[in-house]
Structure formats: C-alpha cells, structure tokens
C-alpha cells in the first residue's frame, strides 16, 4: 500500500454490483473499508446495514463518525437503477441518500468524495461525443434524480475534492440487466440475437473493471478542493452490431446476429473522455479484450 493511502474508505451501495466488486478490489490492495448498504454484505472490512434514505440515517452516520472518525474518502455508489418505479422512489434512493450523507458531514468532511453518476443525464439533442459541458437535462426519473445529486454535491467542492464520474452502461458477471448482459444470455444459449435499428444504434458500455480502475486512480491522484465532472466510456462510437459480433466471437457462440427494422428506445450516445484521460489517466480496455475478459468470467 503506497504512502498517502486513504485511512478509511466508505463505500455506499456496497452490496450492489459495482460496490461489491469495488470493495473486493480495494481490500486486495490494502485499503481499510466500511461498506454501507441496505443489507449487510461480505467484504474484507466492516459492513453496516443502513437505509441511507431513512430519516434517522444522518444520526446513525454521525454516530459512526464519532466512533470511527471521518472517512478519508467516500465512494457514493448507492443508487436505484433505471427501470419501473415512482418518481418518489428514485428521489429517495438517488437524492435523499446524498442529502443524508451531506448532513452527516456538516461538521467535517472527507478529503475526497467520489459520486458515480450516469451518462443518462445528457439530453437526446446533444451532439456527439457528449462533453461534460453538454446539456444535462434528462427528464426520466433515474436521470433527473442522478443529476440533482450531482448539483447537491457542488458546494462540497469548496471544502473537499469532489469527483463526479458519469458512467455508461456497465457489464460483468453478476450484472443481469444491461444491454451487454442481455446479449450474453442469448449468445450463451446459441440463440438468435435481434438488434433493433438494424444494429446501427451507438451505445457506450464498459466492463465494470474499467470503472473500478478509474475510481482507484481518483484515490491516487493529488487531491484538490474542487468539484469536477468526468465522463467515462469507450471513447469512440460503437454500434450495437459491433458489440454483438465481439461478444459472439469471445464466447465462441453459434448465435446468428439479425438486424431488424424495429426502432430502439434509446438514442445514439457516446462520451468524450478526454477530461478523464488528462485528470486520472483513464484509458478504456479495447472492446475485443474487454469481451474476452467478460467471456472468461461467464465461463468461470
């Protein structure tokens, strides 16, 4: 563990797909962890079951700070994922949790606060690739509430280093509802893969390990009291047909890829990642290599 390693890291949403894998990675590199999630999770560190949206959450967090000290770093990965649900449900999971964390830190703040946001905040009308300065006015409950949390964290940047990472769709073993994971299910069964919009839709997707690497790089970067937003993504336009072909090849599947005329519900989207490249040395894993890694996980 290098000099300057954070003394303690809180990971919210530690029982989730990203949080659990992040905890395993950081623990293997000697970081001291406290995981916060609605259910206890098995991590190398301390796991606390807490509903961060509950009215009593700030008091519980303040007691934890009194007992264990202010964490050096907070990785706020707790989130309600896209899908069905009332706007109020998304508000509780994606906004109230952030409000309660900030209430707990009203006296003293972590050195670094990392928030995992989403590319979904961007408007369908923006030109590609989307930049951090592009219009961020998504209106669906998920995108709107993630954007509100970003705005809530801006004032914290005057006292701490705040890094907002706008993530694309993530995939990896254990993630069951992403575009790539859906393709993988068909490919593993050698079933036909139908691609809407004739496979021409541009999507941004990353293996979860790329995001874990970016978060780790944020921990190791020189902290500056400021608020900064960084896109993570593939860094180039990749159509759904290219993802499907790369995955079928990696899995050695017999699935037939069938372009269909039915329009996709999403819009073309991929992000400019130059800010992340410059700030934390982020570089996405090439698609063929990333799919090979994913295929190996699924086989294991």
C-alpha positions in Angstrom: 0.0 0.0 0.0 1.6 3.3 -1.1 2.3 6.3 1.0 -0.7 8.6 1.2 -3.2 5.7 1.0 -6.6 6.7 2.5 -7.0 5.8 6.1 -10.6 4.7 5.7 -13.0 4.5 2.7 -16.7 4.4 2.9 -18.5 2.6 0.0 -22.2 3.2 -0.2 -24.2 0.6 -2.1 -21.6 -1.9 -1.1 -23.9 -4.8 -1.7 -24.6 -3.8 -5.3 -22.9 -4.9 -8.5 -20.3 -2.1 -8.6 -19.9 -1.6 -4.9 -19.2 -5.3 -4.1 -16.6 -5.6 -6.8 -15.0 -2.3 -5.9 -14.8 -3.4 -2.2 -13.1 -6.7 -3.2 -10.5 -4.8 -5.4 -9.7 -2.1 -2.8 -9.4 -4.6 0.0 -7.0 -6.7 -2.0 -4.8 -3.5 -2.3 -4.8 -2.9 1.5 -7.4 -0.2 1.8 -9.5 -0.1 5.0 -13.2 -0.2 4.2 -16.6 0.4 5.7 -19.4 -0.8 3.5 -22.8 0.9 3.8 -25.9 -0.7 2.2 -29.4 -1.7 3.0 -28.3 -5.3 3.6 -25.0 -6.5 5.1 -22.5 -7.7 2.6 -19.5 -10.0 2.9 -16.5 -7.7 2.5 -12.9 -7.6 3.8 -13.7 -4.8 6.2 -16.8 -3.6 8.2 -20.3 -3.9 6.7 -23.1 -1.9 8.1 -26.8 -2.4 7.2 -28.4 1.0 6.8 -31.1 2.6 4.7 -29.3 5.8 3.7 -32.7 7.4 2.7 -34.2 6.9 6.1 -35.0 9.9 8.4 -32.6 8.6 11.1 -29.7 7.9 8.7 -27.8 11.2 9.4 -27.9 10.4 13.1 -26.6 6.9 12.5 -23.8 8.1 10.3 -22.8 10.8 12.8 -22.6 8.1 15.5 -20.3 6.1 13.1 -18.1 9.2 12.6 -17.9 9.7 16.3 -16.9 6.0 16.7 -14.5 5.6 13.7 -13.6 9.1 12.7 -14.4 11.0 9.5 -13.6 8.8 6.5 -10.8 10.0 4.3 -12.8 9.0 1.2 -16.4 8.4 0.4 -17.4 6.5 -2.8 -21.1 7.1 -3.2 -22.3 4.2 -5.4 -25.7 3.6 -3.8 -28.4 4.1 -6.4 -31.8 3.0 -7.7 -31.1 1.7 -11.2 -33.2 2.6 -14.3 -36.5 0.9 -14.7 -40.0 0.9 -13.4 -40.8 2.9 -10.2 -42.4 6.1 -8.9 -40.5 9.3 -9.1 -40.6 9.4 -5.3 -38.8 6.0 -5.2 -36.0 7.3 -7.3 -35.9 10.5 -5.3 -35.4 8.6 -2.0 -32.7 6.3 -3.4 -30.8 8.8 -5.6 -31.3 12.1 -3.9 -32.3 11.6 -0.2 -29.3 9.3 0.3 -27.0 12.1 -0.9 -28.8 14.7 1.3 -28.3 12.5 4.4 -24.7 11.9 3.7 -24.1 15.6 3.4 -26.0 16.2 6.7 -23.7 13.7 8.4 -20.6 15.6 7.2 -21.8 19.1 8.2 -19.0 19.5 10.8 -16.1 17.9 9.0 -15.7 16.5 5.5 -13.9 13.6 3.8 -10.8 14.6 1.8 -12.3 13.0 -1.3 -15.9 12.4 -2.3 -16.5 10.2 -5.5 -20.0 10.1 -6.9 -21.0 7.5 -9.5 -23.4 9.3 -11.8 -24.6 8.4 -15.3 -24.4 9.4 -18.9 -28.2 9.3 -18.8 -28.2 12.9 -17.5 -27.4 14.1 -21.1 -30.2 15.3 -23.4 -31.1 13.4 -26.5 -30.4 16.6 -28.5 -26.7 16.9 -27.7 -24.1 16.5 -30.4 -21.7 13.5 -30.2 -19.5 12.8 -28.4 -21.1 14.3 -25.4 -18.8 16.5 -23.3 -19.1 17.3 -19.6 -20.3 20.8 -20.6 -23.1 19.3 -22.8 -26.7 19.9 -21.8 -27.5 17.7 -18.9 -31.3 17.7 -18.6 -32.5 14.2 -18.8 -36.2 14.0 -17.7 -36.7 10.4 -16.8 -36.8 9.7 -13.0 -33.4 8.0 -13.0 -31.5 10.6 -15.0 -33.2 13.6 -13.3 -32.5 12.4 -9.8 -28.9 11.5 -10.5 -28.4 15.0 -11.9 -30.0 16.5 -8.8 -27.5 14.6 -6.6 -24.6 16.0 -8.8 -25.9 19.5 -8.1 -26.2 18.9 -4.4 -22.6 17.9 -4.2 -21.3 21.0 -5.9 -21.0 23.2 -2.7 -19.0 20.4 -1.1 -16.3 21.1 -3.7 -15.4 24.3 -1.8 -14.2 22.2 1.2 -13.3 18.8 -0.3 -12.3 17.2 -3.5 -15.4 16.1 -5.3 -15.3 13.9 -8.4 -18.4 13.0 -10.3 -18.0 10.1 -12.7 -20.7 9.9 -15.4 -20.8 6.2 -16.2 -22.2 4.4 -19.3 -23.9 1.1 -19.1 -21.8 -1.4 -17.2 -21.4 -5.1 -17.7 -19.7 -8.0 -16.0 -20.6 -11.3 -14.3 -23.3 -10.6 -11.7 -24.9 -7.7 -13.7 -28.1 -9.1 -15.1 -30.0 -6.2 -16.7 -27.6 -4.3 -19.0 -27.6 -4.4 -22.8 -24.4 -6.4 -23.0 -25.6 -8.9 -20.4 -28.8 -9.4 -22.4 -26.8 -10.2 -25.5 -24.6 -12.6 -23.5 -27.6 -14.6 -22.3 -28.6 -15.2 -25.9 -25.1 -16.0 -27.1 -24.5 -18.5 -24.3 -27.7 -20.3 -25.4 -26.7 -20.0 -29.1 -30.0 -18.3 -29.7 -30.5 -15.7 -32.5 -29.7 -12.1 -31.5 -32.0 -9.5 -32.9 -30.7 -6.0 -33.0 -33.2 -3.1 -33.2 -32.5 -0.2 -35.5 -30.6 -2.7 -37.7 -27.8 -2.8 -35.2 -26.8 0.8 -36.1 -27.5 2.4 -32.7 -24.5 3.8 -31.0 -24.1 2.8 -27.3 -21.5 3.4 -24.7 -20.7 0.5 -22.4 -17.8 -0.5 -20.2 -16.7 -3.6 -18.3 -17.1 -2.8 -14.6 -13.3 -3.3 -14.1 -12.6 -0.1 -16.1 -14.7 1.9 -13.7 -13.0 0.3 -10.7 -9.7 1.3 -12.2 -10.9 4.9 -12.7 -12.1 5.1 -9.0 -8.7 3.7 -7.9 -6.9 6.3 -10.0 -9.0 9.0 -8.3 -7.8 7.8 -4.9 -4.2 8.0 -6.0 -4.4 11.4 -7.7 -3.3 14.5 -5.9 -6.4 15.9 -4.2 -7.5 19.4 -4.9 -10.5 21.1 -3.2 -12.7 21.4 -6.3 -15.8 20.0 -7.9 -15.2 18.2 -11.2 -17.2 16.0 -13.6 -15.6 13.4 -15.7 -17.1 11.2 -18.4 -16.1 7.5 -18.5 -16.8 5.5 -21.7 -15.4 3.7 -24.7 -14.0 6.9 -26.2 -15.3 6.1 -29.7 -18.7 5.4 -31.4 -19.5 1.7 -31.2 -22.7 0.4 -32.7 -24.7 -2.4 -31.2 -23.7 -4.7 -34.1 -20.1 -4.3 -33.2 -20.7 -5.2 -29.5 -22.7 -8.3 -30.6 -20.1 -9.5 -33.0 -17.3 -9.0 -30.5 -19.3 -10.9 -27.8 -20.3 -13.8 -30.0 -16.7 -14.2 -31.1 -15.4 -14.1 -27.5 -17.9 -16.7 -26.4 -17.4 -18.8 -29.5 -21.2 -18.8 -29.8 -23.2 -20.0 -32.8 -25.8 -17.3 -32.4 -26.9 -15.6 -35.6 -26.9 -11.8 -35.4 -30.1 -10.5 -37.1 -30.6 -6.7 -37.8 -34.3 -5.7 -37.5 -36.1 -2.5 -38.5 -37.8 -2.0 -35.2 -36.6 1.3 -33.7 -34.7 1.1 -30.4 -36.0 3.1 -27.4 -32.6 4.6 -26.7 -30.8 7.4 -28.7 -27.3 7.4 -30.0 -24.8 8.2 -27.2 -21.1 8.1 -26.5 -18.9 10.3 -24.4 -15.9 12.4 -24.8 -13.4 11.0 -22.2 -10.5 13.4 -22.7 -11.1 15.0 -19.2 -10.7 11.6 -17.5 -7.7 10.8 -19.6 -5.9 14.0 -18.6 -7.0 14.0 -14.9 -6.7 10.4 -13.9 -5.0 8.7 -16.8 -8.2 6.8 -17.7 -8.0 4.5 -20.8 -10.8 2.1 -21.6 -10.0 -1.5 -22.3 -10.2 -2.3 -26.1 -13.5 -3.9 -27.0 -12.2 -7.3 -28.1 -10.1 -7.6 -24.9 -12.9 -6.5 -22.7 -15.3 -9.0 -24.2 -12.7 -11.7 -23.8 -12.4 -10.8 -20.1 -16.2 -10.9 -19.8 -16.4 -14.2 -21.6 -13.8 -15.8 -19.3 -15.9 -14.6 -16.2 -19.0 -16.1 -17.5 -17.3 -19.4 -18.3 -15.8 -19.5 -14.8 
